[in-house]
Amino acid sequence: MSLQRVSLAIIPAAAERHTTPTAGFWIFDEETAQVETVSAELTITQYREIALYARKFALLARSAVTGSAARALITQAMASLPVPVT
């Protein structure tokens, strides 16, 4: 969580939902996105379609926590495991 070029955000189970999750997706830039479905990995190159995923990401981000709040969720999850994590 201390890396400058990496951002970790977690959507808590109790968070207000602004949208529902979809298939996993990665937005690389304004020209390429990838979507992972059950049966295939799709490479999206149409600007309008990439913009749909960018809007979806923005909605998911509204429900997410970062920084110390995300760290607290991770610590809480680790503490609830039956075997201590070292």
Z-matrix of the N, CA and C atoms (Angstrom, degrees):
N
C 1 1.440
C 2 1.523 1 111.93
N 3 1.313 2 116.23 1 -7.01
C 4 1.459 3 118.44 2 -178.94
C 5 1.527 4 112.38 3 -100.40
N 6 1.320 5 118.26 4 5.27
C 7 1.458 6 120.80 5 178.12
C 8 1.522 7 109.67 6 -78.89
N 9 1.314 8 117.42 7 130.46
C 10 1.456 9 121.91 8 -175.79
C 11 1.521 10 113.16 9 -66.62
N 12 1.317 11 118.42 10 -32.17
C 13 1.455 12 121.48 11 -175.23
C 14 1.529 13 112.93 12 -96.24
N 15 1.328 14 116.96 13 6.36
C 16 1.463 15 121.27 14 -178.39
C 17 1.518 16 108.58 15 -123.72
N 18 1.310 17 115.30 16 134.38
C 19 1.459 18 120.54 17 176.82
C 20 1.519 19 108.16 18 -124.75
N 21 1.309 20 116.90 19 129.67
C 22 1.458 21 122.36 20 178.97
C 23 1.516 22 107.94 21 -115.08
N 24 1.305 23 116.74 22 125.84
C 25 1.457 24 122.02 23 177.31
C 26 1.521 25 107.87 24 -129.44
N 27 1.311 26 116.09 25 141.89
C 28 1.460 27 122.03 26 -177.86
C 29 1.526 28 108.31 27 -126.29
N 30 1.321 29 115.56 28 136.04
C 31 1.461 30 119.62 29 174.52
C 32 1.520 31 107.21 30 -94.19
N 33 1.338 32 117.54 31 110.27
C 34 1.464 33 120.45 32 -179.98
C 35 1.537 34 110.87 33 -64.12
N 36 1.322 35 116.17 34 150.47
C 37 1.464 36 120.84 35 179.76
C 38 1.522 37 111.53 36 -57.89
N 39 1.314 38 118.07 37 -34.02
C 40 1.461 39 121.79 38 -177.06
C 41 1.526 40 113.85 39 -91.67
N 42 1.332 41 117.45 40 5.90
C 43 1.468 42 120.61 41 -176.16
C 44 1.519 43 111.58 42 -68.33
N 45 1.332 44 114.94 43 149.49
C 46 1.462 45 120.20 44 172.25
C 47 1.524 46 107.69 45 -65.83
N 48 1.305 47 116.62 46 131.34
C 49 1.467 48 120.80 47 -177.58
C 50 1.524 49 110.16 48 -93.93
N 51 1.324 50 115.84 49 125.59
C 52 1.460 51 121.64 50 176.39
C 53 1.523 52 110.62 51 -97.32
N 54 1.334 53 116.05 52 -12.87
C 55 1.455 54 123.34 53 177.83
C 56 1.520 55 107.59 54 -164.31
N 57 1.303 56 117.21 55 166.96
C 58 1.457 57 120.67 56 177.04
C 59 1.523 58 109.12 57 -98.89
N 60 1.333 59 117.02 58 148.92
C 61 1.463 60 119.49 59 177.87
C 62 1.531 61 110.59 60 -63.46
N 63 1.290 62 115.47 61 153.55
C 64 1.460 63 121.86 62 175.78
C 65 1.516 64 107.28 63 -124.86
N 66 1.303 65 116.07 64 -162.45
C 67 1.463 66 119.80 65 174.32
C 68 1.529 67 108.73 66 -61.47
N 69 1.316 68 115.96 67 155.69
C 70 1.456 69 119.37 68 177.93
C 71 1.520 70 110.56 69 -63.52
N 72 1.332 71 115.86 70 141.20
C 73 1.459 72 118.82 71 178.63
C 74 1.511 73 110.45 72 -146.04
N 75 1.320 74 115.24 73 154.14
C 76 1.449 75 123.69 74 178.69
C 77 1.518 76 108.06 75 -129.87
N 78 1.311 77 116.65 76 130.87
C 79 1.459 78 121.34 77 175.75
C 80 1.531 79 106.09 78 -107.28
N 81 1.312 80 116.43 79 114.79
C 82 1.456 81 120.86 80 -177.50
C 83 1.526 82 111.62 81 -86.05
N 84 1.309 83 116.36 82 -39.94
C 85 1.461 84 122.51 83 179.35
C 86 1.524 85 107.07 84 -168.34
N 87 1.321 86 117.58 85 -165.16
C 88 1.467 87 120.33 86 -179.04
C 89 1.526 88 112.74 87 -76.83
N 90 1.323 89 116.43 88 -2.37
C 91 1.463 90 119.91 89 -176.81
C 92 1.525 91 114.28 90 -113.39
N 93 1.334 92 117.27 91 -16.57
C 94 1.458 93 119.00 92 -174.85
C 95 1.525 94 111.98 93 -145.51
N 96 1.314 95 114.51 94 133.63
C 97 1.462 96 122.29 95 171.03
C 98 1.526 97 107.05 96 -137.81
N 99 1.319 98 116.34 97 153.79
C 100 1.459 99 120.49 98 175.25
C 101 1.518 100 108.55 99 -124.28
N 102 1.321 101 114.40 100 141.70
C 103 1.462 102 121.83 101 178.99
C 104 1.513 103 107.43 102 -123.89
N 105 1.328 104 116.13 103 131.55
C 106 1.454 105 120.90 104 179.56
C 107 1.521 106 108.77 105 -106.06
N 108 1.329 107 116.28 106 117.29
C 109 1.454 108 121.08 107 177.76
C 110 1.522 109 108.76 108 -107.68
N 111 1.302 110 116.76 109 -178.93
C 112 1.464 111 120.95 110 179.91
C 113 1.522 112 110.92 111 -62.88
N 114 1.331 113 116.64 112 -35.78
C 115 1.458 114 119.10 113 -173.20
C 116 1.527 115 115.61 114 -110.87
N 117 1.335 116 118.01 115 -9.24
C 118 1.463 117 118.21 116 -175.72
C 119 1.518 118 111.42 117 -161.01
N 120 1.318 119 114.71 118 161.53
C 121 1.458 120 121.85 119 170.78
C 122 1.522 121 106.86 120 -108.07
N 123 1.330 122 116.24 121 124.97
C 124 1.453 123 121.25 122 -175.97
C 125 1.524 124 110.01 123 -107.26
N 126 1.311 125 117.34 124 135.98
C 127 1.454 126 121.93 125 173.52
C 128 1.518 127 107.28 126 -102.53
N 129 1.323 128 115.49 127 119.93
C 130 1.458 129 122.19 128 -177.45
C 131 1.528 130 108.01 129 -101.07
N 132 1.330 131 116.24 130 128.94
C 133 1.460 132 120.06 131 -179.73
C 134 1.529 133 112.81 132 -126.47
N 135 1.303 134 118.36 133 -4.32
C 136 1.461 135 121.63 134 178.60
C 137 1.523 136 109.31 135 -81.70
N 138 1.331 137 116.15 136 126.03
C 139 1.463 138 121.46 137 -176.43
C 140 1.528 139 111.67 138 -53.37
N 141 1.331 140 117.87 139 -45.14
C 142 1.476 141 120.30 140 -177.98
C 143 1.523 142 111.90 141 -62.15
N 144 1.322 143 117.04 142 -37.10
C 145 1.461 144 120.17 143 179.03
C 146 1.524 145 111.16 144 -72.20
N 147 1.322 146 117.14 145 -39.69
C 148 1.469 147 120.38 146 176.78
C 149 1.521 148 109.36 147 -62.17
N 150 1.312 149 117.18 148 -38.79
C 151 1.469 150 121.53 149 178.39
C 152 1.528 151 111.19 150 -61.42
N 153 1.326 152 118.25 151 -34.16
C 154 1.474 153 121.02 152 176.34
C 155 1.529 154 110.45 153 -61.59
N 156 1.336 155 116.43 154 -43.73
C 157 1.459 156 120.27 155 179.06
C 158 1.524 157 111.41 156 -69.15
N 159 1.313 158 117.20 157 -34.84
C 160 1.470 159 120.40 158 176.73
C 161 1.528 160 110.30 159 -63.56
N 162 1.325 161 117.17 160 -41.01
C 163 1.477 162 120.18 161 176.99
C 164 1.522 163 110.85 162 -66.62
N 165 1.325 164 117.65 163 -39.48
C 166 1.458 165 121.71 164 177.92
C 167 1.528 166 109.70 165 -62.35
N 168 1.334 167 116.67 166 -43.35
C 169 1.456 168 120.85 167 178.76
C 170 1.526 169 110.58 168 -61.02
N 171 1.317 170 116.99 169 -43.57
C 172 1.468 171 121.01 170 179.87
C 173 1.527 172 111.02 171 -60.94
N 174 1.321 173 117.40 172 -39.22
C 175 1.470 174 120.45 173 177.89
C 176 1.530 175 111.30 174 -67.80
N 177 1.332 176 116.92 175 -41.94
C 178 1.464 177 120.14 176 177.75
C 179 1.530 178 110.16 177 -63.45
N 180 1.327 179 116.87 178 -39.92
C 181 1.462 180 121.20 179 -179.16
C 182 1.523 181 111.98 180 -62.18
N 183 1.326 182 117.69 181 -29.87
C 184 1.470 183 120.95 182 179.11
C 185 1.524 184 111.68 183 -64.16
N 186 1.338 185 117.61 184 -25.69
C 187 1.461 186 121.81 185 -179.77
C 188 1.526 187 112.41 186 -91.39
N 189 1.320 188 117.19 187 -9.89
C 190 1.461 189 121.59 188 -171.58
C 191 1.519 190 113.00 189 -90.29
N 192 1.323 191 114.31 190 157.53
C 193 1.464 192 121.52 191 173.04
C 194 1.525 193 108.30 192 -116.85
N 195 1.332 194 115.92 193 153.23
C 196 1.463 195 122.00 194 179.75
C 197 1.523 196 108.93 195 -132.45
N 198 1.315 197 115.74 196 -179.77
C 199 1.461 198 120.91 197 173.87
C 200 1.513 199 113.84 198 59.07
N 201 1.337 200 116.10 199 -135.36
C 202 1.466 201 120.65 200 -175.18
C 203 1.527 202 112.10 201 -64.60
N 204 1.324 203 118.09 202 -30.86
C 205 1.470 204 119.99 203 177.77
C 206 1.530 205 110.83 204 -67.33
N 207 1.330 206 117.16 205 -40.33
C 208 1.466 207 120.71 206 176.89
C 209 1.525 208 109.92 207 -67.38
N 210 1.330 209 116.39 208 -41.68
C 211 1.467 210 120.81 209 178.64
C 212 1.538 211 110.39 210 -60.50
N 213 1.315 212 117.24 211 -39.94
C 214 1.466 213 121.15 212 179.11
C 215 1.525 214 110.83 213 -64.10
N 216 1.326 215 117.41 214 -40.50
C 217 1.472 216 120.12 215 177.56
C 218 1.523 217 111.52 216 -63.68
N 219 1.337 218 116.48 217 -41.70
C 220 1.463 219 120.13 218 178.89
C 221 1.523 220 110.37 219 -64.26
N 222 1.328 221 116.40 220 -45.26
C 223 1.472 222 120.95 221 179.34
C 224 1.523 223 110.68 222 -60.96
N 225 1.320 224 116.36 223 -42.32
C 226 1.468 225 121.64 224 178.60
C 227 1.524 226 110.81 225 -62.67
N 228 1.322 227 117.37 226 -43.70
C 229 1.466 228 121.58 227 179.25
C 230 1.519 229 110.91 228 -64.56
N 231 1.325 230 117.00 229 -42.06
C 232 1.467 231 120.04 230 178.45
C 233 1.532 232 111.25 231 -63.45
N 234 1.325 233 116.75 232 -39.69
C 235 1.465 234 120.33 233 -178.74
C 236 1.536 235 111.42 234 -67.54
N 237 1.320 236 116.98 235 -24.62
C 238 1.464 237 119.46 236 -178.00
C 239 1.518 238 112.81 237 -84.30
N 240 1.341 239 117.75 238 -7.46
C 241 1.464 240 120.83 239 178.83
C 242 1.518 241 110.45 240 -69.45
N 243 1.335 242 117.43 241 145.63
C 244 1.476 243 119.78 242 -178.70
C 245 1.525 244 113.51 243 -66.32
N 246 1.326 245 117.64 244 -26.65
C 247 1.456 246 121.66 245 -179.92
C 248 1.521 247 107.75 246 -115.09
N 249 1.325 248 118.61 247 128.72
C 250 1.467 249 119.96 248 -179.68
C 251 1.526 250 111.80 249 -57.14
N 252 1.314 251 116.22 250 137.69
C 253 1.462 252 121.94 251 177.45
C 254 1.520 253 107.70 252 -95.18
N 255 1.351 254 115.58 253 128.63
C 256 1.462 255 119.13 254 179.45
C 257 1.496 256 110.86 255 -115.53
